Amino acid sequence: MALSPSATEAAEAIEPARATEATEPTEAAKPVEPTEAANAVERTAAAKPVEPTKATEVTDPTEAAKPVEPTEAEESAASRDRTDVVDLYLKHIGSGRAVMGRVMGGMAEVRSEGVWIHADDGRRFLDFGGYGVFILGHRHPAVVEAVHRQIDTHPLASRVFLEPVAARAAQALAAHTPPGLDYVHFVNSGAEATEAALKLARAHGRTSVITTRRGFHGKTLGALSVTANATYQTPFQPLLPDVTQVAYDDPADLEQALAARRDRACVIVEPVQGEGGVRIPGPGYLSRVRALCSAYGALLVVDEIQTGMGRLGTWFGVDAEGVCPDVLLAGKGLSGGVVPVAAMAATAEAYAPFGRDPYLHTSTFGASPIACAAALATVRAMEEEDTVARAAALGPRVLAAVRDVCAPYAGDLVREVRGRGLLIGIEFAEEQAVGELLLELIARGVLVNHSLNSTRVLRLTPPAVVGDTELDLFLTTLVEALRSTADRMSG
C-alpha cells in the first residue's frame, strides 16, 4: 500500500539548561551533569540579582515619562506572595523548578497582553521567547472573546454527539495545510500530536522510526523515543524499539537508513530544527526527503509544532518547497496563546485507520470545544490580520538587526546568528555565554529562550505583532546585555 505521493508528485519558565548534544551510546551512559549554561545562570544570579531597569518601564513615550512606582505596602505584599509561591513550589512541584525561579529573581508572572508579561512585583517584560507559542502575542482579543463565548455556552463536550466547533476548526486549519492534508485530529499538546502520528504509522505497519540528530518532538514516552537527546532519554530507557537517528540535512544518510527498512519505516523531521538550535537545512532538503520516502515506501511525518502557523513566514515550513507530507503536526501557535491545543493533519490514505474507527485513538479532553474555539479563532485572526505576511516581512528585519548588534562580538563571543521568519538563533562560542546573556536580558526586562537540544544557542521567537517601538527597545537592550556579557566572560 502506497502511503506517499508518486515519484513524480514527490520529484521540524526556563527549563534547566543542561541539555547535552550527546547521541552516541557511550555519551548516553555518562552521568548527567549541569552544563556551563546552567552554572552561568546560578553564578550570574548570585553575583548580580535581577533588578528593574529603564527597559522594564518603557511602554510608550508618555508612560516612560511617568513610571508607576508601587507603594511600600504593595511591595511588601508582593515580596510576601513571591516567598509563598517559591515555598509552594518546593513543597508541591519540585525543588529544581523552585531553584530556577529564585535564580530568575523569584518573580511570578501574573498578567500578560500583546508582547508583554507582567510580574507580581510590578515589572513587565518584553516577551521575545515563549517557545514559539505567541505568534499572535498574549491574549489576542479575538481569541479571548471566542474562548469566553465558548465557556459561556459549552466548554466541554459529552463526546456522545457531534461537536460543531471541532468540525469548523478542522476545516479552517485544513484550508492552510498542504493540499491533501484534509483530515485533522485535535489533541492537547505537541507531544500528544507526535504520539498520535507514531500510532498512526504503526497502524500502517510502519514500526521502524527514523528521526534526526538534535530533533525534538516532545517528552512523553513515544515522543521522547524520537527526541534525540540522551539527557532526556537515558533515565527512561528502554524506549520504543527500532528507532534510528540520522544526520539532519543529509539525504544520503537518510537513504541508507531507508534502504534497510523498505516499506516499514516512518520518518519524522522538522523543516527547521528549533530546539536543535535553529538549524536550517539547505535548499531542497525537504523535497529530497519527500522523494526518498516515496521511493522506499516510508510514511513521512513533518513536525511543524514550532515552525508552523506562520512562524517561518509561511503558514507551514513545508510550503517553501511545496512539499506534502503524509502527516503534519501543528501546535504552539495554533493555541492563539490562550488555550493549549495541537493537531495532527493527514492525507485521507494515511488517516484511514483513525477515520474508520473513532475509538482507536481517543482522549477525554482532545478536541474539546474550548480548545477548538481557540484554534478556530486563531486561524481566522491570522487570516484577517495577514499574520503570515507580517511574519515574513518582520523576520528578515529582526534577523538583520540582531546580526548587526552581534557583529562586534563575532568570533570571540558570538559564533553565528541564523534564522528564518521569526525563529532566530544566536550561537555562542561557549555554553556559559547563553546563561550569562539570558540573565542580563531578564535583568533589563526582556525574555528569550535557550535551546533544549543545543546548549550554545539562545533562541528568539518574537510575536508577529511586535511594533517598531518594541523592536527598538529589544535591540537597545540586546546591545547593553551583550556588552555586559562580553565583559563578564572576558573578566
N, C-alpha and C positions, 0 to 999 in steps of 0.2 A: 504494500500500500504506500503510495507516494504522499508524503506529508508536506513536501516543499514544492515551490513553483518549478516548472520545467526548466531545462538548461537554458533555453532562450530567454525565458522570463527572468531567470536568476542573473544570465550573462550581463551597552552600561549600567545649659548645664555643662559643661565640659566633662568629657569622659577622660579618665586618666590617660595622659599621653604616653602610654607605654607600648603602643602597637609596634611590633617588630616587622621587618620585611623578610623574615626567615620563611622559606618554603621547603627546604630540604629536611629529610627525617633527622639528620644529625643536629640541625639547628633546633628542630622542634623538641628534641629531647632535653635541651638546655633549660635550666630553671628560668622562670620569667623574672627579670629584674626591672626596676624602674629605669626608663631611658633618661638621657640628658635633658630632654624636653620637660619631663615631669619634675626632675630635680631642679631645673631652672625656675619653674613656676614657684616651687617652695622657697628657693633661695631669694628670688626677687621679692616675693611677698614678705619674707622675714626682714629683708633689708629696707623695704620701702612699701608701707601699707598703701592700698589703693585709696586714693583721695580724689575728691572732686576737683576738676579744673574748669577753666572757662569753656572748654569744648562741651562739657556736660550742660552748661547753662544756655547755650545758644539755640534758640528756636527760630526766631526771625529778628531783624534789627530792633524792633520795638521791645521785644521780650529781653533781648540781650542787654538793653539799656537799663532795665529794672528787674534783675533776678529776684525771684521769690525765695526768701530765706525762711526755713522752718523755725517755729518758736522753740524755746528751751523745753517746754513740756512735750511738744511734738517730737523733738529729737530724743528725749528721754524715753518716750513711749516706743519710738521706732527701734531704739537700741535694745529695749527690753524684748520687743517682739522678735528681733533677729536672734537674740540669745535663745528664746523659746523655740524657734524654728530649728536652729542648729541642734539643740538638745533633743528635739523630737526626731530629727534625722538620725542622731546617734542611737536613740532607743528603738526606733521602729523601721528605719530604712537602711542604714548601714554607715559604718564609720568612715569608709572610703569616700563616699559622697559628701559626708559632713566635713571631712578634712578639706576636700576640694572647695567646698563652699566657703570655708574660712579663708583659704588661700585667696579666693577671689574677692575677699573683703567682707564676707559674712552677709552680703545683701540678699534679699529675696525679691524676685520680680513680682509685681502686684498688678500692673496695668500695662496696656500697650495700645498703640494706634499708629497706622501708617508705617513709617520707618523707625519708630521709637518704642523702646521698652522702658518702663518706669520701675524704679526700685523702691523699697519700703523706707529708705532714708531720704526720699525726696529727689534723688538724682534721676536723670534719664540718660539712656544710652542709644546711640545710633546703631541700628542693627544691620550689619553687613555680613551676618552669619546666618543662624537659623537652620543650618544644614540643608539649605535649598528649599525649605518649606514655603517661605513667604514671598513668592513671586508677585503676589498682589499686595504685599505689605501685611501688616497686622490688622485684623478686624475690618476687612473691606466692608463698607456699608451694605452693598448689595447682598453679599454672602451672609452677613449677620442678620439682615432683615429676613432672608429666606429661611434661615435656621430658626429664628424667633417664630416665624409664621408656622413652621412645621412643629415646633414644640407646642404651640398653642392649639394645634389641631390633632396631630397624630405622630409623636416622635418615634415610637417603636411599633413594630407590627406583630400580628398574631402568627405570621408565617403560614396561615391557612389559606387566605385569599391572595389574589394578585396584588402587587404593590406598584401603583402607578408612578410614584416618584422614581423608583429604581428603573423602571422601563424608560422614562423620559431622560434620566441621567445617562443610561446606557446609549440611547440614541444620540444624545448630544456629544458624548465622548467619541463614539464611533464615527461621527462626522469629521473628526480630525485625526483619526488614526490612519495609517497607510491603507490603501484600497484593499478590501477583502477581510480586514480585521473587524468584522461586524458583530461578533459575539463578545459580551462583556460579563465578567464575573467580579462583583464587588467584594472587597474584604476590608479589614480594619487597619492594616499596616502593610508596608512594603515587604517585610519578611513573610507575611501571610500570602502575599501575591507570589513570591518566589516558591513557597511551599505548594501553592495551587499549580504552578507551572510544572514543578517536578513530578507531582502526582499525575498530572495530565500526560506528561511524557511517558510515565510508567504504564498508563492505561493503553498506550500505543506500543508497548514493548520496548521503548527506548530506556533501558535500565542502566546504560553506561553514560555517565555525565562528564562532559568536558568543560572546564572552566579556565579562566586565565589567571596568571600570577598577578597578585595585587588586586584582583577582582573582589568587589564587596557586594554581597547580596542579602545580608541580614544575619541574625544570630540565633534564630530558632534552629532546631537540630538539622533539618534538611537544608535550610538556607546556609547555615554555618558550614555544612559539608562542602559548599561551593564558594565560600568566602575564604580566599587564600591567605590566611594569616595564622601561623602556628600559635601565636599568643592566645588567640581566642579558641582555637580548635583543640589544642593539646589537653586541657582539663576535661574535655567531654568525649574523648575518643573511647571506643570506636564510633565513628560517624557512618554516614551512608557508604556502602561499598562501591567499588568500581568508579571512583571519581579521579579524573586525570587533570593535572594542571598543564597548560601550555603557555608559551610566551605570548604576551599581548602584542598586537600589531606584527604578528609573524605568521602569515598564511602557510608557510612551508611547515612549521611546527604543527599547526592545526591539521594540515592534510595528513601528516604522518600518523597522528592520533586517530583521525577518522578512518584511514585505510585499514587500521587494525580493528575497527569497530563498525564495519559497514552494516547499515540498516538496523543498528541497535543503539545509536548514540543520540544524545541530546546535548546541544552546545548552548551555553549561556554566556553572554558577552554584553559589555556596556559600550555605547557609542564613544563616550569619553569616560575614563576611569576617575570618578570623583574622589572617593575615599582613597584611591590609589595614588593621589597626588596630582589630580588634574592632568592625567596622561592622555594626550591627544594623538590618535593614530594618523598615519599618513593617508593621503588621498586614495580612495578606492579600497581601503581595508575592509569595510563592512560589505561592500559589493562582492569582494573576493570570498569573504566568509559565507555569504548567501550562496554563491555559486558552488562552493565546496560542500556545503550541507546538502544542496540539491543533488550533487554528483554522488555522494556517499549515503544518501537516504537518511540523513540526520534531521531531527527536529531542531529548528533554530528559535531560541528564546532571546530576545533583546531586552535587557533590563534598563528601562528608562525611568526608574523610580526617582532618580535625582536629575537626570538630564532632560526629562520630558516636560511637558506643559510650559513650553516657551523658554526654558532656562538657557538653551543654547542658541536662541534666536530663531528657532523653528519650533513648530508645535512639538515635534519629536526629533531626536537626533538623527534617526534613520532617514529623515526627509531630505537631508543634504545630499544623499546619494540615491534617493529613490528606492531604497531597499524595503522589501516587505517580508518581515519575519513570519514564522508560523504563530508565534506568541509574543506579545509585547506587554511589559509590566509598567504600570503608571502608579504614581503615589505622590507623596510630599506636596507639591504644588496643587494637586487635584483637590486638596482639602480647602483651598482658599485661605489657609491659615486660621481656620475656625474649628472644624470638626475633623478628626483623623479619618481618612478614607484612602483606600488604594484599589487598584483594579488589575485584572488580567484580561487582556483583549486577545482574541484568537480568530483564526480563519474558521469557516464552517467545518472543514475537514478535521482540523486539529481539535476543535471544541466538541466534536461529535459525542465522545463518551459522557461528558458532563451535560450536554444538551439532551441526550436520550434519557438519562437518569438524574433527576434533580436532587436526589438524595445521596448521590455518590460522593459529593464533597460539599458539606454544609457548615454553617456557623450560625449560632443564635443571633449574633449581632451583625453579621455580614450583610451588606446591602440594606442596612436599617434606613427607614425614611429620613431620619435627621441627617445621617451622613450623606445620603444620596441627594438631599436638598442642598447640602453644601457643595457637592460636586457639580450638580446642575447649575447652580448659581455661579460657581467659579468659571465654568466653560462659557456661560452667557456673558459674564462680566469681561472675560478676556476677549470675546468676540466684539463686544460693544466698544471696548476701550482700546482695541488693537494692541493688546499687550505683547503679542509675539513680535510685531514690528518694532515696538518700542524697545524690547529687549535686544533685538537685532541691531538697532541704532545705538543704543546706550552702551552695549557691551564693548565694542571697539574703542569708544571714548574712554571708558574706565580702564581698559587694558593699557592703552597708550599712556594715559596719565600715570598709572601705577608704575609702568616701566620707566617713565621719566623720573619719578620720585626715587626709584630704586637704583637708577643708573650710577650715582656717585659711589655706591657700595658694591658694584658688580665685581665679582671675583673673590674678594676677601670675605664679604658677608653674604651677599646675595648671589646665588648661582644662576638662577633663571626665573623670569616671570612669563607665564604662559596662560592662555585661556581661550575660551570660545563662548561667545554670548556673555551671559552674566555668571559664568563659572570660571573663576580665575585663581591660579595658584602661584604663590611666591615660594620658590625653593631656596633654602639656605645651605650654606656650606656645612653648618653644624646643627645638630638637633637642638642644642641649648638655646640657639637664637630664636627658635619658634616659641618656646616658653617665655623667654625674656620679652619678645615683641608683643606677644599676646597680652601679657600683664601691663606693658607700657600703654597699649591701646585701651585696655579696660580702665586704667587709671585716668585716661583722658576722655572717657565716655564713648568708646567705640567697641562693638562686639564683632569678633570674627571667629573662625573655627580652625582647629588643626585638622589633619587628615589621619584617619584611623589606620590606614594601611601604608602610610608614607610619612615617617616621623619628622622629616625635614621640610615639610610643606605646610605653609599657612594658607588657608583657603578662604576666598571671598565669594559669597553668594548674595549680593545685594538684591533688593526688590526692584522690579521694573518701574516702580513708582517713585524712585529716587529723583529728586529735583536738583537743579544746579546748586542751590544753596547747601543742600546736604552733601552733595558730591564735593564741593569746595571744602566743606568742613572736614570731611573724611580725609581728603588729600593733605590738608594742612596738618591734621592730627597724625597722619602717617609719616610726614616729614619729621615731626618732633619725636615720634616714637622710634623711628629708625635711627635718628641721631643719638638718642639716649641709649638704645640697644647697642649700637656700634661702640659707644664709649664704655659701656659695661663689659662688652665682650673683649675689648682691647685692654681694659684695665685689669 
